[in-house]
Amino acid sequence: MELCNSDCEIANKVKMALRWGIVSAGKISHDFAVALSTLPASDHKLVAVAARQKDRAEEFATLHEIPNAFGSYIELAEFADVDIVYIGALNPQHLELSSLYLEHGKHVLCEKPLCMNYKESKQLTDLAKSKKLFLMEAIWSRFFPAAQYLRQQIKSGALGELKEVEVAFGFDLSHVERLTKKDLGGGVVLDLGVYTIQASQWGFQEAPEKIVAKGELNEEGVDKYVDAVLHYSGGRVGKLIFGGKEQLANKAVFKGSKGEITLIDFWCPTKIIDIDGKEKVWPLPKGKLATKYKDSEGLRYEAEAARQSILKSEIENENVTHNESLIIAKVQDEIRRQIGVAVPEA
């Protein structure tokens, strides 16, 4: 009989597929399911979906060949054959739903923003720690090979000292109701701003010392345009512009003392302009179905990162730690406060 040491046990776990449940049957959940289809079935298995209406869950399950469909979120929470849930519900539901699944012993990958404010985010990360379960805000941008390459270039000193991160992110989103309504958790800070903030943080790897922001609100008091500067130690800055009024450059430029690197379409980067001025491209695989949003097949990278962390019994991933999500939440709260948004229970 062969005795199995801890390394052997880990190897055996790697052979087992991570069993996913999807929470909410909307567009981003569709794209996440498509992204999972690009990964080996031996590593990732989509076994259940839950929505508030059973027929929506069943339609989603049929489309994605998922064996179990539930018409309530609690049914999925009580379903034993799920290891981790992906939460694609509206922003105001993130705390409640993530807490539900953590309380039922499931790991959680929750769409950004993690919660509606810092207070809620801290409550959620504390719960994950107490349950010794994996929790990650789904900041998918950081897991793309292009973003990982950028991070290594910064760490290696190829850019010299990073001085400035300049990010512009915008579309005409006036027709997207969930972004314009306060009760739906709307506003560009939570939807677009999180991407720009995380890009700046990805570069500087520390909390900003000061934030200066100005912006515009709609008739409901929901933010629709923001111009913010994040000030870091040593006079370094992150310059952020984002909004839902018009299309912007949608790129992030990382400027150092030796040169700069640009992430094209930085929120889902498959292409960069490197320090030598040459273009580098990392093509995405195609899934079984078309995605609703641009390059959503790239959600595969955060899914695999979650799997790797869980296999190592980690409750957070080094690329999006709990502390990093809390820093981002604080920045979001402060930007909204400065531009006149009433932050709920902050």
Secondary structure as GFF3:
##gff-version 3
##sequence-region A 1 346
A	DSSP	alpha_helix	6	14	.	.	.	ID=ss1
A	DSSP	beta_strand	18	23	.	.	.	ID=ss2
A	DSSP	alpha_helix	27	36	.	.	.	ID=ss3
A	DSSP	beta_strand	44	50	.	.	.	ID=ss4
A	DSSP	alpha_helix	54	64	.	.	.	ID=ss5
A	DSSP	beta_strand	68	70	.	.	.	ID=ss6
A	DSSP	alpha_helix	73	77	.	.	.	ID=ss7
A	DSSP	beta_strand	84	87	.	.	.	ID=ss8
A	DSSP	three_ten_helix	91	93	.	.	.	ID=ss9
A	DSSP	alpha_helix	94	103	.	.	.	ID=ss10
A	DSSP	beta_strand	107	111	.	.	.	ID=ss11
A	DSSP	alpha_helix	118	131	.	.	.	ID=ss12
A	DSSP	beta_strand	135	138	.	.	.	ID=ss13
A	DSSP	three_ten_helix	140	143	.	.	.	ID=ss14
A	DSSP	alpha_helix	145	156	.	.	.	ID=ss15
A	DSSP	beta_strand	162	170	.	.	.	ID=ss16
A	DSSP	alpha_helix	177	180	.	.	.	ID=ss17
A	DSSP	three_ten_helix	182	184	.	.	.	ID=ss18
A	DSSP	alpha_helix	188	188	.	.	.	ID=ss19
A	DSSP	pi_helix	189	193	.	.	.	ID=ss20
A	DSSP	alpha_helix	194	204	.	.	.	ID=ss21
A	DSSP	beta_strand	210	217	.	.	.	ID=ss22
A	DSSP	beta_strand	223	231	.	.	.	ID=ss23
A	DSSP	three_ten_helix	233	235	.	.	.	ID=ss24
A	DSSP	beta_strand	237	243	.	.	.	ID=ss25
A	DSSP	beta_strand	251	256	.	.	.	ID=ss26
A	DSSP	beta_strand	259	264	.	.	.	ID=ss27
A	DSSP	beta_strand	271	273	.	.	.	ID=ss28
A	DSSP	beta_strand	279	281	.	.	.	ID=ss29
A	DSSP	three_ten_helix	296	298	.	.	.	ID=ss30
A	DSSP	alpha_helix	299	311	.	.	.	ID=ss31
A	DSSP	alpha_helix	322	339	.	.	.	ID=ss32
###
